[in-house]
């Protein structure tokens, strides 16, 4: 089956504290004339529905949803659960896959292209860099499997402050080597400088 036959929704995580950036929101940083959130939205092009999870990001393209995990900063597993719930509230059946994407990787479009070419039946595909670093927040995952994982963590009281690794632990996903640099992320101002990402460091 052709890769384009696998429809998907997208959950973009944009709600971290950015503590190593002095609280400057990562999604507002600029790369090649666009914010990191705008680049993430572009990378998720082709999704049936897109939801941005985090504080109010300002104006979004028409049709893009936004939500927030409760309580705020309750961890990535809670944020993913909130995003899935928001998508469940839209009309029509959910597609078989959901793209999970952090908004702090300026070149991530190349990684997503590689993942889509490799996508097939199963629990999904996760990006891995050429040097072996897994990036679970660049991956297409089975929508039903994600729901089961959320329900499992919630039933054990482990959803709040839960990790992405815990959420995905029971999924059998394919690791796909993506182009070098495509999953490099911005955690510090040194990272931003190395990647050519612009922003104003707080005094």
Beta strands, then each sheet from edge to edge (+ up, - down):
strand 1: 8-13
strand 2: 30-31
strand 3: 34-35
strand 4: 50-53
strand 5: 65-67
strand 6: 97-102
strand 7: 124-128
strand 8: 134-142
strand 9: 174-177
sheet 1: 5+ 4+ 1+ 6+ 8- 7+ 9+
sheet 2: 2+ 3-
end
